[in-house]
Amino acid sequence: MADVSQVASPPAHDGGGMTNSQMQANLTGAKEARKRAELDAQLLANRIALLKQEEEKAWKKIEETRKRASEIMDLRKQNEQKFNAKEEFYKAKWESIRNAQAQNAMSRDKAKAMRDETRRGLMEQKHMNAQSTKHQSKQFLLEKKARQEADQEANKQRSAFLKQRKEEAKRRMEEERLAQLEKFREDYEARTAQEDLLRARTDALVAKMEKEEMELIQRLQNTQTVQRNAYEELEAALGQTSQQITSGSRHSQSGPEKPQPAA
């Protein structure tokens, strides 16, 4: 804006039009007002561009979060597939053991049938040695019972071993799954905290820029008020100067004449 003292100074002559200094001052004021308007427009454009950038960043973070959640679900499905595969392996192995046991039982039944047949033949052939045969049969039954008990104990131990292995594998898989989930949770919390910090910084920057914008608006209003006061002072000074010139002209003339119009 032009200097107020220069705008308020009286004109160098009594012409009705504006002087060059006044026109230059008005032109300078108009240019400065245009520059301020352009600056305000640029600041508003910068704020709009910043808001668009923040929105784009927010959507990018949303897509990253969704992608991460999809990866977690895929990993969970893979772990479940691995667990099911191990279940099927142990199931097939147990079925193989049961089949082997059934085959062994069938073989024992056939052997028993053959032994019974042989025993009956021996009993018929060796009727006279019945006491000895009876003792041998008793001994055989005891051994068979001992073998059956040994087989049952072995089956128990085998079943307990397989159950323990299965429970240990399940426990390890559960621990790995929980550890993985904990890692994902910590990573998610860290990312969330970082995003909150960035958002807080952005909010503070926006608030600062809004405050600066309000200050600039207030300064512009104050400047416009000063400019209006300067124009009013100039108009008052011009009016007083015209009245003084008209009054002096009347007193210097001899005889009554019609008053001359002010220049």
ROGULO-364804 format. One record per residue (C-alpha): residue in one letter; residue number from 1; y, x, z. Coordinates in nm, 3 decimals, padded with zeros to 5 digits. Each point is the difference from the previous one (the first is absolute). Last residue first. Layout:
BEGIN
+------+-----+---------+---------+---------+
: code : pos :   north :    east :      up :
+------+-----+---------+---------+---------+
:    A : NUM :       Y :       X :       Z :
...
+------+-----+---------+---------+---------+
This chain:
BEGIN
+------+-----+---------+---------+---------+
: code : pos :   north :    east :      up :
+------+-----+---------+---------+---------+
:    A : 263 :  02.499 : -01.142 : -00.926 :
:    A : 262 :  00.151 : -00.266 :  00.220 :
:    P : 261 :  00.196 : -00.263 : -00.182 :
:    Q : 260 :  00.375 :  00.048 : -00.004 :
:    P : 259 :  00.201 : -00.233 :  00.214 :
:    K : 258 :  00.271 : -00.195 : -00.187 :
:    E : 257 :  00.332 :  00.151 :  00.052 :
:    P : 256 :  00.271 : -00.034 :  00.262 :
:    G : 255 :  00.262 :  00.264 : -00.005 :
:    S : 254 : -00.044 :  00.372 :  00.048 :
:    Q : 253 : -00.364 :  00.137 : -00.008 :
:    S : 252 : -00.125 :  00.252 :  00.261 :
:    H : 251 : -00.108 : -00.260 :  00.257 :
:    R : 250 : -00.226 : -00.189 : -00.243 :
:    S : 249 : -00.174 :  00.315 : -00.132 :
:    G : 248 : -00.084 :  00.115 :  00.350 :
:    S : 247 : -00.171 : -00.331 :  00.086 :
:    T : 246 : -00.216 :  00.009 : -00.317 :
:    I : 245 : -00.113 :  00.362 :  00.064 :
:    Q : 244 : -00.091 : -00.075 :  00.363 :
:    Q : 243 : -00.199 : -00.313 : -00.096 :
:    S : 242 : -00.202 :  00.194 : -00.265 :
:    T : 241 : -00.081 :  00.277 :  00.248 :
:    Q : 240 : -00.120 : -00.250 :  00.262 :
:    G : 239 : -00.235 : -00.168 : -00.252 :
:    L : 238 : -00.145 :  00.333 : -00.121 :
:    A : 237 : -00.064 :  00.110 :  00.358 :
:    A : 236 : -00.172 : -00.330 :  00.080 :
:    E : 235 : -00.220 :  00.026 : -00.313 :
:    L : 234 : -00.095 :  00.357 :  00.089 :
:    E : 233 : -00.080 : -00.096 :  00.360 :
:    E : 232 : -00.220 : -00.284 : -00.127 :
:    Y : 231 : -00.180 :  00.235 : -00.241 :
:    A : 230 : -00.058 :  00.250 :  00.283 :
:    N : 229 : -00.129 : -00.277 :  00.226 :
:    R : 228 : -00.244 : -00.110 : -00.273 :
:    Q : 227 : -00.126 :  00.359 : -00.038 :
:    V : 226 : -00.045 :  00.037 :  00.376 :
:    T : 225 : -00.204 : -00.322 :  00.005 :
:    Q : 224 : -00.210 :  00.124 : -00.297 :
:    T : 223 : -00.068 :  00.323 :  00.189 :
:    N : 222 : -00.107 : -00.192 :  00.310 :
:    Q : 221 : -00.235 : -00.214 : -00.212 :
:    L : 220 : -00.143 :  00.314 : -00.161 :
:    R : 219 : -00.049 :  00.160 :  00.340 :
:    Q : 218 : -00.182 : -00.311 :  00.124 :
:    I : 217 : -00.228 :  00.002 : -00.307 :
:    L : 216 : -00.068 :  00.370 :  00.047 :
:    E : 215 : -00.085 : -00.056 :  00.366 :
:    M : 214 : -00.233 : -00.287 : -00.096 :
:    E : 213 : -00.176 :  00.225 : -00.256 :
:    E : 212 : -00.037 :  00.280 :  00.256 :
:    K : 211 : -00.160 : -00.246 :  00.241 :
:    E : 210 : -00.235 : -00.117 : -00.276 :
:    M : 209 : -00.083 :  00.363 : -00.081 :
:    K : 208 : -00.080 :  00.073 :  00.364 :
:    A : 207 : -00.213 : -00.313 :  00.028 :
:    V : 206 : -00.186 :  00.096 : -00.318 :
:    L : 205 : -00.060 :  00.353 :  00.135 :
:    A : 204 : -00.126 : -00.136 :  00.332 :
:    D : 203 : -00.232 : -00.243 : -00.179 :
:    T : 202 : -00.132 :  00.285 : -00.216 :
:    R : 201 : -00.065 :  00.215 :  00.305 :
:    A : 200 : -00.181 : -00.287 :  00.170 :
:    R : 199 : -00.208 : -00.063 : -00.315 :
:    L : 198 : -00.095 :  00.368 : -00.019 :
:    L : 197 : -00.106 : -00.004 :  00.365 :
:    D : 196 : -00.197 : -00.324 : -00.045 :
:    E : 195 : -00.174 :  00.148 : -00.306 :
:    Q : 194 : -00.094 :  00.311 :  00.196 :
:    A : 193 : -00.134 : -00.211 :  00.285 :
:    T : 192 : -00.207 : -00.207 : -00.246 :
:    R : 191 : -00.140 :  00.313 : -00.163 :
:    A : 190 : -00.100 :  00.141 :  00.337 :
:    E : 189 : -00.152 : -00.334 :  00.105 :
:    Y : 188 : -00.202 : -00.019 : -00.325 :
:    D : 187 : -00.125 :  00.358 :  00.038 :
:    E : 186 : -00.100 : -00.072 :  00.359 :
:    R : 185 : -00.183 : -00.318 : -00.107 :
:    F : 184 : -00.177 :  00.176 : -00.288 :
:    K : 183 : -00.117 :  00.273 :  00.238 :
:    E : 182 : -00.117 : -00.258 :  00.250 :
:    L : 181 : -00.189 : -00.183 : -00.277 :
:    Q : 180 : -00.169 :  00.324 : -00.103 :
:    A : 179 : -00.094 :  00.079 :  00.359 :
:    L : 178 : -00.135 : -00.353 :  00.045 :
:    R : 177 : -00.210 :  00.031 : -00.318 :
:    E : 176 : -00.129 :  00.342 :  00.099 :
:    E : 175 : -00.093 : -00.128 :  00.346 :
:    E : 174 : -00.173 : -00.305 : -00.151 :
:    M : 173 : -00.194 :  00.221 : -00.242 :
:    R : 172 : -00.106 :  00.227 :  00.282 :
:    R : 171 : -00.113 : -00.300 :  00.212 :
:    K : 170 : -00.199 : -00.147 : -00.289 :
:    A : 169 : -00.171 :  00.333 : -00.064 :
:    E : 168 : -00.076 :  00.037 :  00.370 :
:    E : 167 : -00.135 : -00.356 :  00.017 :
:    K : 166 : -00.225 :  00.060 : -00.301 :
:    R : 165 : -00.128 :  00.330 :  00.135 :
:    Q : 164 : -00.072 : -00.164 :  00.337 :
:    K : 163 : -00.182 : -00.289 : -00.167 :
:    L : 162 : -00.204 :  00.242 : -00.212 :
:    F : 161 : -00.093 :  00.204 :  00.308 :
:    A : 160 : -00.085 : -00.309 :  00.205 :
:    S : 159 : -00.220 : -00.129 : -00.284 :
:    R : 158 : -00.175 :  00.337 : -00.032 :
:    Q : 157 : -00.049 :  00.023 :  00.377 :
:    K : 156 : -00.140 : -00.351 :  00.010 :
:    N : 155 : -00.225 :  00.067 : -00.300 :
:    A : 154 : -00.127 :  00.319 :  00.164 :
:    E : 153 : -00.070 : -00.191 :  00.321 :
:    Q : 152 : -00.186 : -00.268 : -00.194 :
:    D : 151 : -00.200 :  00.261 : -00.186 :
:    A : 150 : -00.090 :  00.180 :  00.326 :
:    E : 149 : -00.099 : -00.332 :  00.155 :
:    Q : 148 : -00.215 : -00.074 : -00.300 :
:    R : 147 : -00.154 :  00.346 :  00.012 :
:    A : 146 : -00.076 : -00.036 :  00.371 :
:    K : 145 : -00.149 : -00.340 : -00.062 :
:    K : 144 : -00.215 :  00.148 : -00.275 :
:    E : 143 : -00.105 :  00.285 :  00.227 :
:    L : 142 : -00.097 : -00.246 :  00.270 :
:    L : 141 : -00.185 : -00.210 : -00.252 :
:    F : 140 : -00.190 :  00.306 : -00.124 :
:    Q : 139 : -00.099 :  00.096 :  00.353 :
:    K : 138 : -00.132 : -00.349 :  00.064 :
:    S : 137 : -00.192 :  00.010 : -00.324 :
:    Q : 136 : -00.146 :  00.341 :  00.089 :
:    H : 135 : -00.109 : -00.128 :  00.340 :
:    K : 134 : -00.159 : -00.305 : -00.155 :
:    T : 133 : -00.179 :  00.218 : -00.253 :
:    S : 132 : -00.139 :  00.217 :  00.281 :
:    Q : 131 : -00.115 : -00.302 :  00.190 :
:    A : 130 : -00.149 : -00.159 : -00.309 :
:    N : 129 : -00.217 :  00.300 : -00.088 :
:    M : 128 : -00.311 : -00.206 : -00.052 :
:    H : 127 :  00.171 : -00.227 : -00.239 :
:    K : 126 :  00.072 :  00.290 : -00.222 :
:    Q : 125 : -00.047 : -00.142 : -00.343 :
:    E : 124 :  00.149 : -00.335 :  00.076 :
:    M : 123 :  00.281 :  00.150 :  00.203 :
:    L : 122 :  00.055 :  00.260 : -00.269 :
:    G : 121 :  00.026 : -00.268 : -00.262 :
:    R : 120 :  00.241 : -00.197 :  00.214 :
:    R : 119 :  00.204 :  00.311 :  00.060 :
:    T : 118 :  00.014 :  00.076 : -00.368 :
:    E : 117 :  00.124 : -00.346 : -00.071 :
:    D : 116 :  00.252 :  00.023 :  00.280 :
:    R : 115 :  00.112 :  00.338 : -00.126 :
:    M : 114 :  00.045 : -00.133 : -00.348 :
:    A : 113 :  00.197 : -00.294 :  00.128 :
:    K : 112 :  00.206 :  00.231 :  00.217 :
:    A : 111 :  00.067 :  00.228 : -00.293 :
:    K : 110 :  00.113 : -00.298 : -00.201 :
:    D : 109 :  00.222 : -00.118 :  00.284 :
:    R : 108 :  00.139 :  00.351 :  00.045 :
:    S : 107 :  00.078 :  00.019 : -00.368 :
:    M : 106 :  00.174 : -00.335 :  00.018 :
:    A : 105 :  00.198 :  00.115 :  00.304 :
:    N : 104 :  00.096 :  00.319 : -00.181 :
:    Q : 103 :  00.116 : -00.199 : -00.296 :
:    A : 102 :  00.202 : -00.227 :  00.228 :
:    Q : 101 :  00.154 :  00.303 :  00.168 :
:    A : 100 :  00.088 :  00.149 : -00.338 :
:    N :  99 :  00.156 : -00.329 : -00.103 :
:    R :  98 :  00.198 : -00.010 :  00.324 :
:    I :  97 :  00.121 :  00.355 : -00.056 :
:    S :  96 :  00.106 : -00.082 : -00.356 :
:    E :  95 :  00.178 : -00.309 :  00.124 :
:    W :  94 :  00.184 :  00.214 :  00.253 :
:    K :  93 :  00.107 :  00.241 : -00.274 :
:    A :  92 :  00.119 : -00.287 : -00.215 :
:    K :  91 :  00.203 : -00.139 :  00.289 :
:    Y :  90 :  00.139 :  00.343 :  00.080 :
:    F :  89 :  00.115 :  00.042 : -00.359 :
:    E :  88 :  00.134 : -00.356 : -00.022 :
:    E :  87 :  00.207 :  00.053 :  00.314 :
:    K :  86 :  00.126 :  00.331 : -00.137 :
:    A :  85 :  00.111 : -00.174 : -00.319 :
:    N :  84 :  00.167 : -00.275 :  00.203 :
:    F :  83 :  00.197 :  00.261 :  00.196 :
:    K :  82 :  00.105 :  00.174 : -00.321 :
:    Q :  81 :  00.110 : -00.333 : -00.149 :
:    E :  80 :  00.197 : -00.082 :  00.314 :
:    N :  79 :  00.171 :  00.338 : -00.015 :
:    Q :  78 :  00.089 : -00.057 : -00.365 :
:    K :  77 :  00.139 : -00.345 :  00.080 :
:    R :  76 :  00.216 :  00.147 :  00.277 :
:    L :  75 :  00.128 :  00.266 : -00.238 :
:    D :  74 :  00.093 : -00.267 : -00.254 :
:    M :  73 :  00.180 : -00.202 :  00.270 :
:    I :  72 :  00.193 :  00.309 :  00.110 :
:    E :  71 :  00.095 :  00.077 : -00.360 :
:    S :  70 :  00.127 : -00.356 : -00.046 :
:    A :  69 :  00.212 :  00.031 :  00.316 :
:    R :  68 :  00.147 :  00.325 : -00.132 :
:    K :  67 :  00.088 : -00.165 : -00.331 :
:    R :  66 :  00.169 : -00.288 :  00.183 :
:    T :  65 :  00.201 :  00.246 :  00.209 :
:    E :  64 :  00.102 :  00.199 : -00.308 :
:    E :  63 :  00.108 : -00.320 : -00.177 :
:    I :  62 :  00.214 : -00.102 :  00.300 :
:    K :  61 :  00.152 :  00.347 :  00.016 :
:    K :  60 :  00.102 : -00.026 : -00.366 :
:    W :  59 :  00.147 : -00.344 :  00.063 :
:    A :  58 :  00.216 :  00.141 :  00.280 :
:    K :  57 :  00.110 :  00.295 : -00.214 :
:    E :  56 :  00.111 : -00.236 : -00.277 :
:    E :  55 :  00.196 : -00.213 :  00.249 :
:    E :  54 :  00.166 :  00.311 :  00.140 :
:    Q :  53 :  00.097 :  00.115 : -00.349 :
:    K :  52 :  00.145 : -00.343 : -00.083 :
:    L :  51 :  00.205 :  00.004 :  00.321 :
:    L :  50 :  00.131 :  00.349 : -00.084 :
:    A :  49 :  00.100 : -00.114 : -00.351 :
:    I :  48 :  00.189 : -00.297 :  00.149 :
:    R :  47 :  00.178 :  00.227 :  00.246 :
:    N :  46 :  00.094 :  00.243 : -00.277 :
:    A :  45 :  00.130 : -00.287 : -00.215 :
:    L :  44 :  00.213 : -00.123 :  00.293 :
:    L :  43 :  00.143 :  00.349 :  00.044 :
:    Q :  42 :  00.073 :  00.022 : -00.374 :
:    A :  41 :  00.176 : -00.340 :  00.000 :
:    D :  40 :  00.210 :  00.104 :  00.299 :
:    L :  39 :  00.091 :  00.324 : -00.182 :
:    E :  38 :  00.094 : -00.196 : -00.313 :
:    A :  37 :  00.221 : -00.230 :  00.209 :
:    R :  36 :  00.161 :  00.301 :  00.167 :
:    K :  35 :  00.060 :  00.158 : -00.340 :
:    R :  34 :  00.159 : -00.322 : -00.130 :
:    A :  33 :  00.230 : -00.017 :  00.304 :
:    E :  32 :  00.094 :  00.365 : -00.054 :
:    K :  31 :  00.081 : -00.069 : -00.365 :
:    A :  30 :  00.210 : -00.305 :  00.089 :
:    G :  29 :  00.190 :  00.197 :  00.262 :
:    T :  28 :  00.069 :  00.279 : -00.250 :
:    L :  27 :  00.123 : -00.252 : -00.257 :
:    N :  26 :  00.229 : -00.161 :  00.256 :
:    A :  25 :  00.137 :  00.339 :  00.105 :
:    Q :  24 :  00.055 :  00.101 : -00.363 :
:    M :  23 :  00.181 : -00.328 : -00.066 :
:    Q :  22 :  00.217 :  00.060 :  00.304 :
:    S :  21 :  00.070 :  00.360 : -00.096 :
:    N :  20 :  00.088 : -00.107 : -00.356 :
:    T :  19 :  00.252 : -00.254 :  00.129 :
:    M :  18 : -00.059 : -00.374 : -00.003 :
:    G :  17 :  00.238 : -00.230 : -00.198 :
:    G :  16 :  00.335 : -00.162 :  00.106 :
:    G :  15 :  00.199 :  00.324 : -00.021 :
:    D :  14 :  00.230 :  00.096 :  00.293 :
:    H :  13 : -00.073 :  00.371 :  00.008 :
:    A :  12 : -00.202 :  00.257 :  00.207 :
:    P :  11 : -00.214 : -00.267 :  00.162 :
:    P :  10 : -00.027 : -00.017 :  00.382 :
:    S :   9 : -00.294 :  00.181 :  00.170 :
:    A :   8 : -00.284 : -00.233 :  00.117 :
:    V :   7 : -00.257 :  00.119 : -00.256 :
:    Q :   6 :  00.064 :  00.369 :  00.068 :
:    S :   5 : -00.018 : -00.046 :  00.376 :
:    V :   4 : -00.322 : -00.198 : -00.035 :
:    D :   3 : -00.178 :  00.282 : -00.188 :
:    A :   2 : -00.215 : -00.139 : -00.279 :
:    M :   1 : -00.352 : -00.126 :  00.071 :
+------+-----+---------+---------+---------+
